[in-house]
Amino acid sequence: MPPVDSRPQPRSSILGIAAYVGGRSKAEPGQRVIKLSSNESGIGPSPKAMAALKSVAGELHRYPDGGVADLRQAIAARFDIPADRIVCGAGSDELIHLLTISYAGPGDEVLYSEHGFLVYPISARTAGATPVKAPEKDLRLDVDALLAAVTPATKIVYIANPNNPTGTYVPPEDVARLHAGLPPHVLLVLDAAYAEFVDVDDYEAGLRAVEAAENVVMLRTFSKLYGLAALRLGWAYCPEGVADVLNRVRGPFNISTAAQAAGVAALGDDEFLEEARRHNSQWRAWLTGRLSQLGLKVTPSVTNFLLVEFPQEAGKTAAEADEFLTARGILLRRVTAYGLPHHLRISIGTGEECEIAAAAVADFLRGDHG
Ligand SMILES: *Cc1c(COP(=O)(O)O)cnc(C)c1O
């Protein structure tokens, strides 16, 4: 008989999880780090959010407002939606986990697309459910493939629109067609983490889709355009029934006082948000142009990052480029775990960071490894 392991054992699906690995942030000791690996704000946080954060320092002994009233009111006013259908999370990551464990379990399937965000399958396994991937076409979400992958066991469909790490989006007609093809008991989650960066006309984050149905949720985050990734703050716009469920399962004080105060301030900092968008559009266009000139294939992006394909030729591969750049303190994101071994993802940093990174990529491709 094999020895019995008497230690506490997690549910079997938990050990099937490949833990999420975030973008790297460290280089050699003493080296300047240019971190372009986590899609963080290229211009830092809102000054108003920083001031609000400092203003609550004397209140740290108090519990936060568990109802997150001021922040939900501020979001409601800004987006013209009812506050009681907004639920905040410690990052939208927390909301993804809460939705998955609430609506899917053992025997159920959680559907997402081929190069979709890795937190979806992680949350599915956490719930004991089975993550199911539908293929994409040209690094773009494929509605027909998603619908073809729906089975009687499907409980949730997650789409990131725009998607990370591809940077591509689908227009509202596609989202509507996906929704129309789903049975009404399947929850459709529209993860719009990068919505604020999109500057094309045929895009909608999902507010109207939520309003038109009982089974659609939209997720937003303060981590990207608003520059508050450190504080962990996201929100869901939900049908009443889903808001009720999330409010039952979330921690009673899941949003810190600091995050609530900074979130309200950042939402109202129009000047900062405008500048953040302008900066991103400018440098996204510049970096796309520069990397394309170098002969690399850049997927057209509506987000604050670019997906860049490297040649599969010794000396020029994505893995070698990553190693070369890392040695110079320039941290990009490998996306092998997203099924993209020949690509790297690069976030839009400061203008100077974009220039340094592009120059280093040029050196790499030239074989100038000095
Ligand atoms: C960054 C990101 C999020 C947001 O994560 P937070 O937990 O809010 O920081 C959600 N979805 C996608 C696709 C992302 O890339």
The ligand as a Tripos MOL2 file, in Angstrom:
@<TRIPOS>MOLECULE
LIG
   15    15     1     0     0
SMALL
NO_CHARGES

@<TRIPOS>ATOM
      1 C1         -5.1340   44.0910  -16.2570 C.3       1 LIG1
      2 C2         -6.3480   43.3120  -16.5650 C.ar      1 LIG1
      3 C3         -7.4050   43.2610  -15.6760 C.ar      1 LIG1
      4 C4         -7.4190   44.0850  -14.4260 C.3       1 LIG1
      5 O1         -6.8540   43.5170  -13.3700 O.3       1 LIG1
      6 P1         -6.9950   44.1930  -11.9450 P.3       1 LIG1
      7 O2         -7.2030   43.0330  -11.0720 O.co2     1 LIG1
      8 O3         -8.1690   45.1200  -11.9680 O.co2     1 LIG1
      9 O4         -5.7150   44.9150  -11.7170 O.co2     1 LIG1
     10 C5         -8.5410   42.5400  -15.9950 C.ar      1 LIG1
     11 N1         -8.6380   41.9120  -17.1750 N.ar      1 LIG1
     12 C6         -7.6560   41.9660  -18.0770 C.ar      1 LIG1
     13 C7         -7.8470   41.3060  -19.3870 C.3       1 LIG1
     14 C8         -6.4670   42.6420  -17.7900 C.ar      1 LIG1
     15 O5         -5.4810   42.6590  -18.6780 O.3       1 LIG1
@<TRIPOS>BOND
     1     1     2 1
     2     2     3 ar
     3     2    14 ar
     4     3     4 1
     5     3    10 ar
     6     4     5 1
     7     5     6 1
     8     6     7 2
     9     6     8 1
    10     6     9 1
    11    10    11 ar
    12    11    12 ar
    13    12    13 1
    14    12    14 ar
    15    14    15 1
@<TRIPOS>SUBSTRUCTURE
     1 LIG1         1 GROUP 0 **** ****
